[in-house]
Amino acid sequence: MQALAVFPERRRLELIDVRRPDLQRPTEVLLKVREVGLCGTDREISSFEYGVPPEGAHYLVLGHESLAEVIEVGSGVRTLKPGDLVVAVVRRPCPHAECLPCRADRADFCHTGDFTERGIKQAHGFLTEYAVDDERFLVRVPQPLADVAVLIEPLTIIAKAIGQVHAIFERLPYEGGARRGLMLGAGPIGLLGAMAAVADGLETVVYSKGPEDGERADLARSFGASFISADTQPLESLGARAGEFKLVLEAVGVASVMLAAPRVLQANGVAILTGVPAEGATVEADVGRLLRDLVLKNQVVFGTVNAARKDFVYAIEQLERFMILFPQSVRRLITQRVPLAQAAETLLHAGGIKTVVQIDRSLTA
């Protein structure tokens, strides 16, 4: 069978032939991979910025935004059966007994750094025809979500953030003030975040590069958000035009944007950072004002990465909700589907909102 792999030492990205895996343990599940979403992480690994092969291997099979069908289950599997659709949790726990997050099935908060991640760090991913995984890392997907289920993994970033935001707001003795949300970026994370905000009743603004009459602006408006173009409206003066926000979600990974995000927060507001800026980025900023506002206005800024199984479950619930409220808008997030043979070229020439590699076309045929 074929797989798309990166060879870090040779600095090569190749479609290779690999052996079809077999079940080795009672709790393992054989998967037929249906679709895999491509994202910025895959492009960065393909550019050799990071990405670590499994121990003893010279290559890493890419792909972590998976959707697969269960083909065979081990004798110890109790929650899955052949024919089920599943998505896989990306991060796996470290082996250290002292890492309490990993021991509590919250590897997304691992503090040792010795976790593994499918398709990213020391574990092969899902850009291949078949894969094997343990039952504990697989989450069953309702069949009606089949055509959009590949969006579940990126939506887990939002699901995890929502859980943390709710916990932060619980510190307030009341729920007051304008319910307004700002999404910085109109990629998959920014737009999924905007959908979640609209679904929760927030007046939502998407702020991103691109024309205000462009495709992404039209998509944002299709589910009830508004759009402001960064091409014509500097972020530094966005507050003067759009006002302040209770919630700000950053999803661009640009240091200057991340530092400016709290400037449009209202008192008691929360800013969530999901992007990963390049190392060495330098930005001129009024740090004194930023810190004064954080203290005097009781603001909170936090970063979040990866997600746990509970976030995958919540993301599925959110996606079901989106498909009731604005199904066509959700489907429009997937702008291109390509076969595995074109995945490498597609990674090197990114375009659209979300590109999906369709390894088995029978799912949406």
KEMARZA-281899 format. One line per field, with one value per residue (C-alpha): residue in three letters; z negated, y, x. Coordinates in Angstrom, 1 decimal. Example, Ala and Ser with C-alpha at 12.3 -4.5 7.8 and 13.67 -1.06 7.14 Angstrom:
BEGIN
code (ALA;SER)
up (-7.8;-7.1)
north (-4.5;-1.1)
east (12.3;13.7)
! end
This chain:
BEGIN
code (MET;GLN;ALA;LEU;ALA;VAL;PHE;PRO;GLU;ARG;ARG;ARG;LEU;GLU;LEU;ILE;ASP;VAL;ARG;ARG;PRO;ASP;LEU;GLN;ARG;PRO;THR;GLU;VAL;LEU;LEU;LYS;VAL;ARG;GLU;VAL;GLY;LEU;CYS;GLY;THR;ASP;ARG;GLU;ILE;SER;SER;PHE;GLU;TYR;GLY;VAL;PRO;PRO;GLU;GLY;ALA;HIS;TYR;LEU;VAL;LEU;GLY;HIS;GLU;SER;LEU;ALA;GLU;VAL;ILE;GLU;VAL;GLY;SER;GLY;VAL;ARG;THR;LEU;LYS;PRO;GLY;ASP;LEU;VAL;VAL;ALA;VAL;VAL;ARG;ARG;PRO;CYS;PRO;HIS;ALA;GLU;CYS;LEU;PRO;CYS;ARG;ALA;ASP;ARG;ALA;ASP;PHE;CYS;HIS;THR;GLY;ASP;PHE;THR;GLU;ARG;GLY;ILE;LYS;GLN;ALA;HIS;GLY;PHE;LEU;THR;GLU;TYR;ALA;VAL;ASP;ASP;GLU;ARG;PHE;LEU;VAL;ARG;VAL;PRO;GLN;PRO;LEU;ALA;ASP;VAL;ALA;VAL;LEU;ILE;GLU;PRO;LEU;THR;ILE;ILE;ALA;LYS;ALA;ILE;GLY;GLN;VAL;HIS;ALA;ILE;PHE;GLU;ARG;LEU;PRO;TYR;GLU;GLY;GLY;ALA;ARG;ARG;GLY;LEU;MET;LEU;GLY;ALA;GLY;PRO;ILE;GLY;LEU;LEU;GLY;ALA;MET;ALA;ALA;VAL;ALA;ASP;GLY;LEU;GLU;THR;VAL;VAL;TYR;SER;LYS;GLY;PRO;GLU;ASP;GLY;GLU;ARG;ALA;ASP;LEU;ALA;ARG;SER;PHE;GLY;ALA;SER;PHE;ILE;SER;ALA;ASP;THR;GLN;PRO;LEU;GLU;SER;LEU;GLY;ALA;ARG;ALA;GLY;GLU;PHE;LYS;LEU;VAL;LEU;GLU;ALA;VAL;GLY;VAL;ALA;SER;VAL;MET;LEU;ALA;ALA;PRO;ARG;VAL;LEU;GLN;ALA;ASN;GLY;VAL;ALA;ILE;LEU;THR;GLY;VAL;PRO;ALA;GLU;GLY;ALA;THR;VAL;GLU;ALA;ASP;VAL;GLY;ARG;LEU;LEU;ARG;ASP;LEU;VAL;LEU;LYS;ASN;GLN;VAL;VAL;PHE;GLY;THR;VAL;ASN;ALA;ALA;ARG;LYS;ASP;PHE;VAL;TYR;ALA;ILE;GLU;GLN;LEU;GLU;ARG;PHE;MET;ILE;LEU;PHE;PRO;GLN;SER;VAL;ARG;ARG;LEU;ILE;THR;GLN;ARG;VAL;PRO;LEU;ALA;GLN;ALA;ALA;GLU;THR;LEU;LEU;HIS;ALA;GLY;GLY;ILE;LYS;THR;VAL;VAL;GLN;ILE;ASP;ARG;SER;LEU;THR;ALA)
up (0.0;0.5;-2.1;-1.9;-4.0;-4.8;-5.1;-7.3;-6.8;-3.0;-3.0;-0.7;-0.6;1.2;1.9;0.8;0.6;-2.9;-4.3;-5.3;-9.1;-11.1;-14.6;-17.2;-20.5;-21.7;-22.0;-18.5;-15.6;-11.9;-10.0;-6.4;-6.1;-4.2;-4.4;-5.9;-6.2;-5.4;-7.6;-8.3;-10.5;-7.6;-5.4;-8.0;-8.4;-4.6;-4.6;-7.2;-10.0;-12.4;-12.4;-14.0;-12.6;-14.9;-16.7;-14.3;-11.2;-8.5;-7.5;-9.0;-7.4;-7.5;-8.4;-11.7;-10.7;-10.1;-9.3;-9.0;-8.9;-11.3;-9.3;-12.0;-15.8;-18.3;-20.8;-23.6;-21.8;-23.4;-22.0;-18.2;-15.5;-11.8;-9.7;-12.4;-11.4;-13.8;-14.2;-16.1;-19.0;-17.8;-20.9;-23.0;-26.6;-27.7;-29.7;-32.9;-36.1;-37.5;-34.5;-36.1;-33.0;-30.9;-33.7;-33.7;-29.9;-29.4;-27.2;-25.7;-29.0;-29.1;-31.0;-30.1;-26.3;-25.8;-24.3;-20.7;-18.0;-15.0;-11.9;-13.7;-16.4;-16.6;-15.4;-11.8;-10.6;-8.5;-5.0;-3.9;-3.0;-6.2;-9.8;-13.2;-16.4;-19.9;-20.8;-23.6;-21.1;-18.7;-18.9;-17.0;-14.6;-13.8;-10.2;-9.2;-9.7;-7.2;-4.6;-7.1;-9.8;-8.7;-10.3;-13.8;-14.6;-13.9;-15.7;-18.8;-19.2;-19.5;-21.7;-24.2;-24.2;-24.9;-27.9;-29.3;-28.5;-30.5;-33.4;-33.3;-33.2;-36.2;-38.3;-37.6;-40.0;-37.1;-33.4;-32.1;-29.3;-25.6;-24.2;-21.3;-19.8;-17.4;-15.3;-14.1;-10.9;-8.4;-8.0;-9.3;-13.0;-12.8;-10.8;-13.0;-16.0;-14.5;-13.9;-17.6;-18.7;-16.5;-17.6;-21.2;-20.5;-20.3;-17.9;-15.9;-13.7;-11.5;-10.9;-8.2;-5.1;-1.9;-0.3;-2.2;0.9;1.2;0.7;-2.9;-3.8;-2.0;-3.9;-7.3;-6.5;-5.4;-9.0;-10.7;-11.3;-9.9;-8.2;-8.4;-6.0;-7.5;-4.1;-4.8;-8.5;-10.7;-13.8;-16.0;-15.2;-14.9;-18.3;-17.2;-14.3;-15.8;-19.5;-22.2;-22.5;-25.4;-23.6;-21.1;-19.3;-17.4;-14.7;-12.4;-14.2;-13.5;-16.5;-15.8;-15.6;-18.8;-20.8;-19.5;-20.2;-23.8;-22.8;-21.7;-24.8;-27.1;-30.8;-32.2;-28.6;-27.4;-24.5;-23.2;-21.3;-19.0;-16.4;-16.7;-15.5;-14.0;-16.4;-16.5;-15.5;-16.9;-17.3;-18.5;-21.0;-23.9;-26.5;-29.3;-28.0;-27.4;-30.9;-32.5;-30.7;-31.7;-35.4;-35.6;-33.5;-34.9;-31.4;-30.7;-27.8;-27.4;-24.8;-23.8;-21.7;-20.8;-22.5;-24.6;-23.9;-25.8;-23.4;-20.4;-21.9;-22.4;-18.9;-17.5;-19.4;-18.1;-14.5;-14.8;-16.1;-13.2;-10.7;-12.0;-12.1;-8.9;-7.1;-3.7;-5.4;-7.1;-3.8;-2.2;-4.6;-2.5;0.7;2.3;2.3;3.9;4.2;2.3;5.4;5.5;1.8;2.0;4.7;2.9;-0.3;1.5;3.2;0.5;1.4;0.4;-3.1;-3.8;-1.5;-2.1;-0.8;0.2;-0.1;0.3;2.4;1.6;-1.5;0.5;3.7)
north (0.0;3.6;6.3;9.9;10.3;12.9;12.0;14.7;13.7;13.6;16.5;14.6;14.3;11.1;8.7;5.3;1.7;0.3;-3.0;-3.2;-3.3;-6.2;-6.4;-7.1;-6.6;-7.5;-3.8;-2.8;-1.8;-2.1;1.0;1.8;5.4;7.4;11.0;13.1;16.9;18.9;21.9;24.3;21.7;19.3;22.0;22.9;19.3;19.0;22.0;20.2;22.8;19.9;16.4;13.4;9.8;6.9;5.5;3.5;4.8;7.2;8.6;9.9;9.1;12.4;13.1;13.7;15.0;11.6;9.9;6.1;3.1;0.2;-3.0;-5.4;-5.4;-7.3;-9.7;-7.1;-4.3;-3.5;-0.1;-0.4;-2.8;-3.2;-0.5;2.2;5.5;6.9;9.8;9.4;11.4;12.9;13.2;10.1;10.1;10.1;7.1;9.0;8.2;11.7;13.3;13.6;15.1;12.0;9.6;11.3;10.9;14.6;14.3;17.6;19.1;16.9;18.7;16.3;16.8;13.1;12.6;11.2;12.6;10.7;12.2;14.8;13.4;9.8;8.1;7.5;9.3;8.5;9.6;6.0;3.3;1.3;2.0;0.3;2.1;1.3;1.4;4.0;6.6;6.2;8.2;6.9;9.3;9.4;8.3;11.4;13.5;11.4;14.1;16.7;14.5;15.3;18.7;17.2;17.3;21.0;21.7;20.0;23.0;25.2;22.6;22.6;26.4;26.7;24.5;26.6;29.9;28.6;27.8;31.2;33.1;31.1;33.4;36.2;36.6;37.4;37.0;40.6;42.9;42.6;39.1;39.8;37.6;38.4;35.8;36.7;34.7;33.1;29.8;26.6;27.3;30.9;30.0;27.0;29.3;31.9;29.2;28.1;31.8;32.4;29.1;30.3;33.6;35.9;38.9;37.6;39.4;37.6;39.7;38.5;39.3;39.3;41.5;42.2;40.9;37.8;34.1;33.9;37.1;35.6;32.3;34.2;36.1;32.9;31.6;34.9;36.5;39.8;40.3;43.0;43.0;43.3;44.7;48.0;48.0;47.9;45.7;48.5;50.7;47.9;48.7;52.3;50.8;47.6;48.2;45.9;42.2;39.8;37.0;37.1;34.0;34.3;31.7;33.1;32.4;35.9;37.4;41.0;39.9;37.8;40.7;43.1;40.7;41.8;45.5;44.9;43.1;44.5;44.5;40.9;39.6;36.5;36.2;32.7;32.2;29.1;30.1;29.2;32.0;31.6;31.6;34.8;37.0;40.5;43.0;46.6;46.9;49.0;46.3;48.7;49.3;45.6;44.7;47.5;46.5;42.8;43.8;46.7;45.2;41.7;40.3;36.7;35.6;31.9;29.6;26.2;23.4;19.9;18.2;15.3;12.6;14.6;17.5;15.2;14.1;17.7;18.6;16.0;17.5;20.9;19.7;18.1;21.4;23.3;20.9;21.7;25.5;26.1;22.8;24.4;26.8;23.9;22.0;25.1;24.9;22.0;23.7;20.9;17.1;15.4;11.8;10.6;10.7;14.5;15.1;16.0;18.6;20.0;20.5;22.5;24.7;25.5;27.2;27.4;27.0;23.3;20.7;17.1;14.0;11.5;8.1;6.1;7.8;5.4;7.5;10.3;8.6)
east (0.0;1.0;1.8;3.0;6.2;8.8;12.5;14.0;17.6;17.3;14.9;12.5;8.8;7.8;4.9;6.3;5.2;4.8;3.5;-0.1;-0.2;-1.7;-3.2;-0.6;-2.6;-6.1;-7.1;-6.0;-8.2;-7.4;-8.5;-9.2;-8.4;-11.0;-9.9;-7.2;-7.2;-4.1;-3.1;-0.2;1.5;1.7;3.1;5.7;6.8;7.0;9.3;11.5;10.9;10.1;8.6;10.3;10.2;9.5;12.5;14.6;12.8;14.2;10.8;7.6;4.2;2.2;-1.4;-3.1;-6.6;-8.0;-11.3;-11.3;-13.5;-13.1;-12.2;-11.2;-11.0;-8.9;-10.4;-10.2;-12.1;-15.4;-16.6;-16.0;-17.1;-16.4;-18.2;-17.9;-16.4;-13.7;-11.3;-8.0;-6.7;-3.4;-1.3;-0.3;0.9;4.5;5.8;6.7;4.8;5.4;3.5;0.1;-1.6;-0.6;-1.6;-5.0;-5.5;-4.7;-1.6;-2.5;-1.1;2.0;4.8;7.7;7.6;8.1;4.6;4.2;1.9;0.5;1.9;4.0;6.3;7.7;4.5;3.4;0.3;-2.7;-1.8;-1.9;-4.4;-4.6;-3.5;-3.7;-4.5;-5.5;-9.2;-8.5;-7.3;-10.3;-13.5;-16.6;-18.2;-22.0;-22.5;-24.5;-21.4;-19.4;-19.0;-17.6;-16.1;-12.6;-13.1;-13.4;-9.7;-9.2;-12.5;-11.1;-8.8;-11.9;-13.6;-10.7;-10.5;-14.3;-13.9;-11.1;-13.0;-16.1;-13.8;-12.3;-15.6;-16.8;-14.5;-17.0;-19.9;-22.2;-22.6;-22.8;-21.7;-21.9;-21.5;-19.1;-16.4;-13.5;-11.8;-8.3;-7.9;-10.2;-8.6;-10.2;-9.6;-10.7;-13.9;-14.7;-14.2;-16.6;-19.2;-18.9;-19.3;-22.3;-23.9;-23.5;-25.2;-22.2;-22.1;-19.1;-16.5;-14.0;-10.9;-8.5;-6.6;-8.7;-11.3;-14.5;-16.4;-14.2;-14.9;-14.0;-15.9;-19.0;-18.5;-18.3;-21.5;-23.3;-23.5;-24.1;-20.7;-19.4;-16.1;-13.5;-10.5;-7.0;-6.0;-7.8;-8.2;-5.1;-5.5;-4.1;-7.1;-9.7;-11.2;-12.0;-14.1;-15.5;-15.4;-14.2;-14.8;-15.5;-13.7;-10.8;-9.5;-6.2;-5.6;-2.9;0.4;1.9;3.7;2.5;-1.1;-0.8;0.6;-2.0;-5.0;-5.5;-5.8;-9.4;-10.5;-13.1;-12.7;-12.8;-12.3;-10.4;-8.0;-7.1;-3.9;-3.8;-1.1;2.6;4.8;8.2;11.1;13.1;10.2;10.7;7.8;7.7;4.9;3.8;4.3;3.6;0.1;-0.5;0.5;-1.4;-4.6;-4.2;-3.9;-6.3;-9.0;-8.8;-8.1;-6.9;-4.7;-3.9;-2.4;-3.8;-2.5;-3.7;-6.7;-7.8;-10.4;-13.0;-12.4;-12.9;-16.3;-17.3;-16.1;-18.4;-21.3;-20.4;-20.2;-23.6;-24.9;-23.3;-24.8;-28.3;-27.7;-25.7;-24.9;-23.9;-21.5;-19.8;-19.4;-18.0;-15.0;-13.7;-12.6;-10.7;-10.5;-7.5;-6.3;-3.3;-1.1;-1.6;-1.1;2.6;2.1;-0.9;1.1;3.7;1.1;-1.4;-4.7;-8.3;-9.6;-9.3;-7.8;-8.7;-6.9;-9.5;-7.8;-11.0;-13.6;-16.4;-17.3;-18.7;-19.5)
! end
